[in-house]
Amino acid sequence: MKLFLSSLLVSTLYASQVFAQSAEDLGRTYTPMGGEKAGNAAETIPAWNGGLSRQAGEVDANGRMTNPYAHQHPLFTITASNYKEHEANLSPGQVALFQRYPESFRMPVYATERSAAIPENVEAAIKRNVSQARLSDSGYGLAAFEEAVPFPFPDQGVQIILNHVSRYRGGSIERHFIQVTPQANGAFTPVQFVDQMATRESLTDYDPASPGRMLYFLKQQVKAPARLAGTALLAHEPMDVSQNPRQAWVYAAGQRRVRLAPQVAYDGPGTAADGLRTADNYDLYNGAPDRYDWKIIGKKELYIPYNSYGVQSADLAYQDIVKPGHLNPEHTRYELHRVWHVEATLRDGMRHIYARRVFFIDEDTWQVAVVDHYDGRDGLWRVGEGHAVQYYHVQVPWYAVETLYDLVSGRYIALGLNNQESRSHRFGVQLHSADFTPNALRQAGVR
């Protein structure tokens, strides 16, 4: 335990090193996605041994998984009274949460389980990306890229954030979830969403001979409450924003018409978010990276939300999870993992409400695990956390819920909860390009 409590930072030589690894190293020295396969010297992070199998637990007819780690108990809990003992393995934003909510915020720390796994065909695509994927001429987009991680051995910060943006999420998916924006006293009204998302490769009419320039397509519908029901959003996400900017449309139920929505990007307001997130806060980061300079600081070991099956439990109501100030720590789980430490600084002449963002990105999944947001005076403003889960039956790493805590207002937003919804995620949904047209958006938005 003493050794565990004194976990050391991983070398930061990655910040300047140009990697010379080859595709053959994936699955050998490195995981199929490019993480270090070996554990750490302190033995507090184990070696990756393939991740969770497809048979790791039971999955019911509605897509709800059992928790393969339900038998485990926390090794210890980090609180406001002892966080300084663990500060080397916390982000500044996480430290700020202990200071902001000293009586209630805590982090139950469990044994590290390297659960991430992806299908073999996706592993093969990543291997091919090693030799063929590259940044576009703009330096902020993708070229010659196949589905999933384009840069398993990155040497630029922008490559790491593009790994997150393009990571494997099952190809085509439909998910039912809620978003909440609690008041300081914890009161909230759930906003019910249905998302359909598809990569270009997963569309039923995809033609490899003419792949096009799109990365993925998203159609989002608001189902409740009544005052918002019928609102719908459509986005076409390009591979290279410099040549083909994101196209977005919204259907406003009150106006009964579809209109272009250029504000659905960068720091435009998030849908039904009560001003608590920007458009590019969705998925902890999405969209064009061209307003920032991206720098690799290095790698480090950090306590991050992981294997968060507890917050997905169908035995819980939303009131059990959503509490004043932050999620109920009775149901969260943190583990020690290696993360990429990347800093995004607003470029000269560019505008964004976040002048600086500091990302901590899980090496095994390329998902943003924690991100600290700074305002124009370089004051720490918002702290994002992605409570990761492995959808083991389809081999998809993703989030159970993503949170964004506003340290100034004392409020937060939580997106992705589905405990009380009729079903969980549906992977492998048959979707056609015609499902992602403005006309399809109009039909989806009718109350």
C-alpha positions in Angstrom: 0.0 0.0 0.0 2.9 2.4 0.9 4.3 1.8 -2.6 0.9 2.4 -4.1 0.5 5.7 -2.3 3.9 6.9 -3.6 3.3 6.3 -7.3 5.7 8.2 -9.4 5.3 10.3 -12.5 6.1 8.6 -15.8 9.0 10.1 -17.8 8.1 13.2 -19.7 10.5 12.5 -22.6 7.5 12.0 -24.8 7.2 15.7 -25.1 10.1 16.0 -27.6 10.7 12.4 -28.7 9.9 11.5 -32.3 8.7 7.9 -32.3 10.1 5.3 -34.5 7.8 2.4 -33.7 6.3 0.3 -36.4 3.0 -1.4 -36.9 4.5 -4.7 -35.7 5.0 -3.2 -32.3 1.2 -2.9 -31.8 0.1 -5.9 -29.8 3.7 -6.7 -28.8 5.4 -3.9 -26.8 2.3 -1.7 -27.2 -1.4 -2.5 -27.0 -3.3 -2.6 -30.3 -4.2 1.1 -29.8 -0.7 2.2 -28.9 -0.6 2.2 -25.1 2.4 0.8 -23.2 1.6 -2.8 -22.7 3.8 -3.2 -19.7 2.8 -2.2 -16.2 4.6 0.4 -14.1 7.7 -0.1 -11.9 5.7 0.3 -8.7 3.3 -2.5 -9.9 0.3 -0.2 -9.2 -0.6 -0.3 -12.9 -0.6 -3.8 -14.3 0.4 -5.0 -17.7 -2.4 -5.0 -20.3 -3.5 -8.6 -21.0 -6.1 -8.1 -23.7 -8.8 -6.2 -21.8 -12.2 -7.5 -20.9 -13.5 -10.4 -22.9 -16.9 -10.3 -24.7 -18.2 -12.7 -22.1 -17.0 -10.6 -19.1 -20.6 -10.3 -17.8 -24.3 -10.6 -18.8 -26.1 -8.2 -21.1 -29.9 -8.1 -21.0 -32.3 -7.5 -24.0 -32.1 -3.8 -23.5 -28.3 -3.7 -23.7 -27.6 -3.3 -20.0 -24.4 -4.8 -18.7 -23.7 -6.4 -15.4 -20.7 -5.0 -13.5 -17.7 -7.4 -13.9 -16.0 -5.7 -10.9 -19.0 -5.5 -8.6 -17.2 -7.7 -6.0 -14.3 -5.2 -5.6 -14.0 -2.7 -2.8 -12.0 0.6 -2.8 -8.3 0.4 -1.8 -8.6 3.8 -0.2 -10.5 7.0 -0.6 -9.1 10.4 -1.4 -10.8 13.3 0.5 -10.2 17.0 1.2 -8.3 15.9 4.3 -5.7 13.7 2.5 -5.6 14.8 -1.1 -2.2 16.5 -0.7 -0.7 13.0 -0.1 -1.9 12.1 -3.6 -1.5 15.5 -5.4 1.2 14.2 -7.7 -1.4 11.9 -9.3 -4.2 14.5 -9.5 -4.9 17.2 -12.0 -5.1 20.8 -10.8 -8.8 20.7 -11.5 -9.3 17.6 -9.3 -7.5 19.4 -6.5 -9.8 22.4 -7.0 -12.8 20.1 -6.6 -11.6 18.9 -3.2 -11.1 22.6 -2.2 -14.5 23.7 -3.6 -16.4 20.8 -2.0 -14.4 19.8 1.1 -17.3 18.1 2.9 -18.7 16.0 0.0 -16.3 15.5 -2.9 -14.2 12.3 -2.7 -12.5 9.8 -5.0 -12.9 6.1 -4.1 -9.7 4.5 -5.6 -9.9 0.9 -6.8 -7.3 -1.5 -8.2 -6.4 -0.6 -11.7 -8.1 -2.8 -14.4 -6.9 -2.3 -17.9 -10.2 -3.3 -19.4 -10.0 -1.6 -22.9 -10.3 -3.8 -25.9 -11.4 -3.3 -29.5 -12.4 -5.8 -32.4 -9.7 -7.4 -34.5 -10.7 -5.6 -37.6 -10.3 -2.3 -35.9 -6.9 -3.4 -34.6 -5.9 -4.1 -38.2 -7.1 -0.7 -39.4 -4.9 1.0 -36.7 -1.9 -1.0 -37.9 -2.5 0.3 -41.4 -2.8 3.8 -40.1 0.8 3.7 -38.8 2.2 3.9 -42.3 -0.6 5.7 -44.1 -2.4 8.2 -41.8 -1.1 11.7 -41.8 -2.2 15.2 -40.9 -3.8 17.2 -43.7 -2.0 20.1 -45.3 -3.6 22.5 -42.8 -2.0 20.6 -39.9 -5.4 20.4 -38.1 -7.2 17.6 -40.0 -6.8 14.0 -41.2 -5.7 12.5 -44.5 -5.3 8.9 -45.7 -7.1 7.7 -42.6 -9.1 4.6 -41.8 -11.6 4.2 -39.0 -10.3 4.5 -35.5 -7.0 5.8 -34.1 -4.9 7.5 -36.8 -1.7 8.1 -34.7 -1.0 5.3 -32.3 2.5 6.7 -31.9 2.0 10.4 -31.8 4.7 13.0 -31.8 2.5 16.1 -31.9 -0.2 17.3 -29.5 -2.8 17.8 -32.3 -2.4 14.1 -33.2 -3.4 13.1 -29.7 -6.6 15.1 -29.7 -7.4 13.8 -33.2 -7.0 10.3 -31.8 -9.7 11.2 -29.3 -12.0 12.8 -31.8 -11.7 9.8 -34.3 -11.5 6.9 -31.8 -13.6 3.8 -32.2 -17.1 4.0 -30.7 -18.7 1.1 -32.4 -19.1 2.4 -35.9 -22.9 3.1 -35.9 -24.9 3.5 -32.7 -28.1 4.7 -31.3 -28.2 5.8 -27.6 -30.8 7.0 -25.3 -29.6 9.2 -22.4 -30.3 12.3 -20.3 -28.5 15.5 -19.6 -28.9 17.3 -16.3 -27.8 20.8 -15.2 -28.4 20.8 -11.4 -29.0 24.0 -9.5 -26.6 24.6 -6.6 -29.1 22.9 -4.3 -29.2 19.7 -6.5 -32.6 20.3 -8.1 -32.7 19.3 -11.8 -34.9 18.5 -14.7 -33.7 15.7 -17.0 -33.4 16.5 -20.7 -34.0 13.3 -22.6 -32.0 12.8 -25.8 -31.7 10.2 -28.6 -28.5 10.2 -30.6 -27.8 8.4 -33.8 -24.1 8.5 -34.8 -22.3 6.8 -37.7 -18.8 6.9 -39.1 -18.5 7.0 -42.9 -17.3 3.3 -42.9 -20.4 2.1 -41.0 -23.0 3.5 -43.3 -24.8 0.8 -45.3 -24.1 2.7 -48.6 -20.4 3.3 -47.9 -18.2 2.9 -50.9 -14.5 2.3 -50.2 -13.7 3.4 -53.7 -15.2 6.8 -53.0 -14.9 7.3 -49.2 -15.6 11.1 -49.2 -14.3 13.6 -46.8 -16.6 13.0 -43.8 -15.4 11.6 -40.5 -18.8 10.9 -38.9 -22.4 12.0 -38.9 -24.6 12.8 -35.9 -28.3 13.3 -35.5 -29.6 14.3 -32.1 -33.2 14.6 -31.0 -34.6 16.0 -27.7 -37.6 14.0 -26.4 -38.3 15.7 -23.1 -39.2 17.9 -21.3 -42.2 19.1 -23.3 -40.9 22.6 -23.7 -37.9 21.3 -25.6 -39.3 18.2 -27.2 -39.0 18.2 -31.0 -35.7 20.1 -31.1 -33.2 18.3 -33.3 -29.7 18.7 -34.5 -27.7 17.3 -37.4 -23.9 17.5 -37.9 -21.6 16.4 -40.7 -18.1 16.2 -39.2 -15.3 16.6 -41.8 -11.8 15.1 -41.7 -10.2 18.4 -42.5 -11.9 21.6 -41.3 -9.7 23.9 -43.3 -11.1 22.5 -46.6 -14.5 21.4 -45.5 -15.9 23.1 -42.3 -18.4 21.3 -40.2 -22.0 21.6 -41.5 -24.7 21.7 -38.9 -28.5 22.2 -39.0 -31.1 22.5 -36.3 -34.8 21.9 -36.3 -36.7 24.3 -34.0 -40.0 22.7 -33.1 -41.7 26.1 -32.5 -40.7 27.4 -36.0 -41.2 24.0 -37.7 -38.3 24.5 -40.0 -34.7 23.4 -40.5 -32.0 26.0 -40.6 -28.2 26.1 -40.9 -26.5 26.3 -37.5 -22.9 27.5 -37.8 -23.0 28.2 -34.0 -22.8 24.4 -33.4 -19.1 24.5 -33.1 -16.2 25.8 -31.0 -17.7 27.8 -28.1 -21.2 28.0 -29.4 -23.8 27.1 -26.7 -24.4 23.4 -26.0 -27.9 22.1 -26.6 -30.2 22.6 -23.6 -27.1 23.1 -21.4 -28.2 26.2 -19.5 -24.9 27.9 -20.5 -22.8 25.2 -18.7 -21.0 23.8 -21.7 -19.9 24.8 -25.1 -20.6 22.9 -28.4 -17.0 21.5 -28.3 -17.4 20.3 -24.7 -19.6 17.5 -25.9 -17.7 14.2 -25.6 -15.3 16.3 -23.5 -13.8 17.6 -26.7 -15.1 17.4 -30.3 -14.7 19.3 -33.5 -12.0 21.3 -35.2 -8.7 21.8 -33.2 -7.6 24.7 -35.3 -8.1 27.5 -32.8 -5.4 26.1 -30.5 -1.8 25.4 -30.4 -1.3 21.8 -29.1 1.7 20.8 -27.0 2.6 17.4 -25.6 3.8 17.9 -22.0 4.5 14.3 -21.5 2.9 11.3 -19.8 2.0 10.8 -16.2 0.1 8.6 -13.8 -3.3 10.0 -12.8 -6.3 8.9 -10.8 -9.1 9.0 -13.4 -12.7 7.8 -13.5 -12.6 4.2 -14.9 -14.7 1.1 -15.2 -17.7 3.3 -14.0 -20.3 0.5 -14.2 -21.7 1.8 -10.8 -23.1 5.0 -12.3 -24.8 3.0 -15.1 -26.7 0.7 -12.7 -30.4 0.2 -13.5 -31.0 -0.2 -9.8 -30.3 3.6 -9.3 -32.6 6.5 -10.0 -31.1 9.7 -11.3 -31.7 11.3 -7.9 -29.3 8.7 -6.4 -26.5 9.9 -8.7 -27.0 13.6 -9.2 -26.2 15.6 -6.1 -25.4 19.2 -5.3 -22.0 20.2 -6.7 -21.0 16.9 -8.2 -22.0 13.3 -8.8 -22.6 11.1 -5.8 -19.2 9.6 -4.9 -20.9 6.5 -3.5 -21.3 5.3 -7.1 -18.0 6.6 -8.8 -14.8 4.6 -9.3 -11.3 5.9 -9.9 -8.2 4.0 -10.9 -4.5 4.9 -11.5 -3.7 5.0 -15.2 -1.1 6.4 -17.5 -2.4 9.4 -19.4 -1.0 11.7 -22.1 -0.7 15.3 -20.8 -1.5 17.7 -23.5 -1.9 21.5 -23.3 -4.0 23.5 -25.8 -3.4 27.3 -25.8 -5.5 29.7 -27.8 -3.7 30.8 -31.0 -3.0 34.4 -31.7 -6.0 36.1 -33.4 -8.4 33.3 -32.4 -11.4 33.6 -30.1 -12.7 31.1 -27.5 -14.1 31.4 -24.0 -11.4 28.9 -22.9 -8.0 30.5 -23.4 -6.3 27.3 -22.3 -7.3 23.7 -21.9 -5.2 21.0 -20.2 -6.1 17.4 -21.3 -5.3 14.1 -19.6 -6.0 11.4 -22.2 -6.1 7.7 -21.3 -3.3 5.8 -23.2 -5.4 2.6 -23.5 -8.5 4.2 -25.2 -7.4 7.7 -26.4 -10.4 9.1 -24.5 -10.1 12.3 -22.6 -10.3 11.3 -19.0 -9.9 14.7 -17.3 -9.6 18.2 -18.8 -9.0 21.5 -17.0 -10.4 24.7 -18.6 -8.9 28.1 -18.0 -10.5 31.5 -18.7 -8.9 34.6 -20.4 -7.1 35.5 -17.2 -5.7 32.0 -16.9 -8.0 31.2 -13.9 -9.1 27.6 -13.5 -12.8 27.7 -14.4 -14.3 24.3 -15.3 -13.2 20.7 -14.8 -14.3 17.9 -17.0 -14.3 14.2 -16.2 -15.1 11.2 -18.5 -16.4 8.3 -16.5 -15.2 5.5 -18.7 -16.7 2.1 -19.2 -15.9 -0.8 -21.5 -18.9 -2.1 -23.5 -17.4 -5.5 -23.4 -20.0 -7.4 -25.4 -19.2 -5.2 -28.5 -15.6 -4.3 -27.5 -16.2 -0.5 -27.4 -14.5 1.8 -24.8 -16.6 4.9 -24.2 -18.2 6.9 -21.4 -20.9 6.0 -18.9 -21.3 9.7 -18.2 -19.3 12.9 -18.8 -19.3 15.8 -16.4 -18.2 19.4 -16.5 -17.9 21.2 -13.1 -18.1 25.0 -13.0 -15.9 26.0 -10.1 -17.2 29.6 -10.1 -21.0 29.0 -10.1 -21.0 25.8 -8.1 -23.1 24.1 -10.8 -22.3 21.3 -13.3 -23.6 19.4 -16.2 -23.8 15.6 -16.5 -24.4 14.0 -19.9 -25.0 10.4 -20.8 -26.9 8.9 -17.8 -29.4 6.3 -18.9 -30.3 4.4 -15.7 -34.0 5.0 -16.0 -34.3 4.9 -19.8 -36.1 2.1 -21.6 -32.9 0.8 -23.1 -29.1 1.4 -23.2 -26.9 1.8 -26.3 -27.7 -0.1 -29.5 -24.5 -0.8 -31.5 -24.3 -1.9 -35.1 -27.5 0.0 -36.0 -28.2 0.0 -39.8 -27.9 3.6 -40.9 -27.8 5.0 -44.4 -26.5 8.4 -45.6 -30.1 9.4 -46.2 -30.7 9.2 -42.4 -28.4 12.2 -42.0 -29.9 14.8 -44.4 -31.8 18.0 -43.5 -35.0 16.3 -44.7 -34.4 13.4 -42.2 -33.8 16.0 -39.5 -37.1 17.6 -40.3 -38.9 14.3 -40.0 -37.1 13.4 -36.7 -37.9 16.8 -35.2 -41.7 16.5 -35.5 -43.2 16.2 -32.1 
